[in-house]
Amino acid sequence: MFSFSSTPSLKIVFRLALGAFSLLVIMALVTNYLLAQADFEMKKLGYKTIELTIQVFLVVIAGGIVVQEYTRGQARRAALNESRKVMLRQLTQAYSRTKKARRLLRAKCVLVAGEAAEGKVRAVDYDTYNEQLGSINEIQLDLEIIARELKVIQSGFTNSEKLRNYVKTMETSLGELIDEYERTLGACDPKQSIPLSRLPKLRAFIAKDKDETFKGKDETFSAAYTAFHNALDLIQEEKLKG
């Protein structure tokens, strides 16, 4: 995610070095000329020129180091800001894709005949379940990578640990859906819808507040949705600090 370039600072340092070298050559020639003179005052001036040359040399070196560090710092800040933009875009896309999958899964739930006295029960279309959980699997993997990056580049964000915890909450919640998907899909008939009673995590995932149609909502996914929003807000704040 991060890429720091030292090219601009190297160019500046090279120009400074070239200018300093030219100045030192001129001063060396002047010093050599003065020291070659028989007049004592001229020789004394030559020694003063040597002292001045050394001072100029040290100032140029110090200036070059300062310029290089400043340029490197500017490059780092630019890279960090770009990283924040990329992460904000990734999390925004993850949230949008997750919400889209949730809506499609809810829309594809139908009433089917239940066992014995159950009457009609809610079930999700097999193909839709397989397709949308495949999408959620990709999102979960993206969040896992983001969480690892945040662990490595902790200095890049003011609240990196808090942000990482938000991302881990999202990733863990979606991981529970994937675990259920892996356990259940192979045991189901591809030609029949899957009752939500066999998919408690999915039922909780697609449930809505104040909606009795999909019972079984738990705090796990409520926390995940909150974490999504908190993470987006936190990165936006970091981005504005720039």
N, C-alpha and C positions, 0 to 999 in steps of 0.2 A: 504493500500500500504506500509505503514511503519511498521516495527516491530523491536524494540530495545531490545536486550537481555542483562541483567545485570549479567548473570552467570559467565563470565570470570572475571569481576571486583570483584565479591563477593568471588571467589576462591582466588584471589590475596590478598584481604583484610583479608580473613580468615587465610591465611598462615602468613601474617605479624602479625596478632593478636596472632597467636599461638607462633611465634618466640618471639614476645615482651613479652608475658605472661611467657614463659620459662626464658627469660632474667631477668624479674622482680622477679620471684621466686628465682633465683640464687642470685640476688642482695639483696633481702630481707633476705635471709639466711645469707649472708655475713654481712649485716648491723646488724642483730640481734646478730651475733657472736661478732662483734666489740663492740657494745654497752654493751654487757655482761662482757667485760673485765674491770678489775680494773684500768688499766693504762689509764691516762688522754689522752695521745696522741692517744691511740687506740679508745677511745670514740669519740675524735675529728674526727678521720678518719671515724668513723661510721656515724657521722652527715653529713660529706662530701659525703658519699655514698648515704645517703638519698636524698641529693640535686641532685646528679648525676642521681639517679633513677627517680626522678620527671622529669628532663630534657629529659631523654631517653623516658619516657612515652609520653611526649608532642610531641617529634620529631616523634615517631612512629605513633601517632594519625594523625599528620599533613601529614606525608608521605602517610598514608593509604588513606586520603581524596584526596590527589593529584593524587595518582595512580588510585583511583576509578573514579575520574572526567576525567582523561586522557583516561582510558579504555572506559568509557561511550561515550566520544567524538569520539573515534575511531569507536565504534559501530554505532554511529549516522551517521558518514561520510560514513561508508560502506553501511548502510541502504539507505541513500540518493542516493548514486551512483547506487545501485540496483534499486531504484525507478525510476531513470532517464532512466536506461536501459529498464525497463518494459514499461514506458510511451513512449519511443522512438519506441519500438516494437509495442505497441498498435496503435500509430499514423501511423506508416508505414503500418500496416495491414489495418487500416481504409482507408488510401489513395489508397492502391492497390485494395481493394474491391470496393471502389467507382469508381475508373477508370475502373475496369472490368465491373461493372454494366452499366456504361455510354457507353462503347463500345458495349456491348450486346444489349442495348436498341437502339442504333443507327443502328446496323446491322439488327435488326428485324423490322425496319421501312420500309414499303412498299408503293407503289403507289396504291391508290384506287380511285374510281369514287367519285368526289365531287358533291356538290349540284348545280343545274342549270348550270350556265356558268363557274363554277369553274374549270371544267375539272378534271384532275388527281390531287390528293392531297396526302401528306404524312400522314401515319397513323402507329401506333405502334400496334404490336400483343398484344391482350388482356392478354393472359397467361404470355407472357414475361413481360409485364408491371406489372402485379400483383406479379410475382415472384421477379423481380429485385427491385421493390419498397419495398417489404418485407425485402430484404437484406439491402437496404438503411435505412430502419426504424431501423434495429438493429445497424447499424453504428451510426446513429444519437443518439440513446440511449447511446451507448458507449462513444461518445463525450460529452454528457451531464454529464455523471458520471465523466469523466476526468476533466471537467470544475469545477465541485463541489469539487473534490479532490484538485485542484489547489487553490481554494478559502480557503480551510481549512489549507493547508500546505504551506502558502505563504513563510515562512522562508526557505523552502527546495530548492528554486530556486532563483538565482540572479535576474532574470527578470520574476518572476512568474506572475505579472499582465499583462505584454505584452504577455506572453505565453498563459495565460487564455483568453485574448482578441482574439488571433488567433484561439484558439479552439472554442470559442463562435461564431466567424464568420463562421466557418465550420458548426457547429451544427445548427445555425440559417438558413443557406442556405439550408441544407438538410431538415430542418424542414418545409421549404416552399414547398418543393417537396412532403413531406408527407401530408401536409394540402391539397394540390391539389389532391393527391391520394385518400384521405378519402372522399373528396367532389364528386369526379368524378366516381370512379370505380362502385359504386352501381347503378349509373344511366346509365351504359353502357351495351350493349348486349354482353355476354361472347362469342358469336359465331362470333362477328365481330371485326375488328381492330378499334382502337380509333384514330380519326383524331387528328393530333398535334394542330390543331386550337382550340381544346377543352382543350389542355394541354400546355398553354403558358410557365409555369415554366419548364416542362419537355423539351419542345422545346429549351428553353434557356440553359438548363443543358447539352443537348447533342450536341448543336451547336459547330462548330469549326471555328477558325479564318480562313478568306479567303475561306470559304466554303459556297456557296450560296444554297446548297442543304437543309440545315436546317436553315432557317432564324429565327431571333428572339433572338439572343444571347444578354444578357444584362450584366451589370457590376457586378450584384450580385454574379454570379457564377465565374466570373473572379476573384473577390476578394476572394472567397472561395478557389480557386485553389492556389492563391498566399499565402493565410494564411496557407494552408497545408504545402507548401514548407518552409515558414518562421518558422513555428512551429518545423518542423523536423530539420532545421538548428540550431535553438535556443537550442533545447534539446541536439543535438549532441555537441554543444559548452559547455553546462553545464556538460555533461558526461565527456568530455575531461578534464575539470577543476578538476573533481573528488574530 
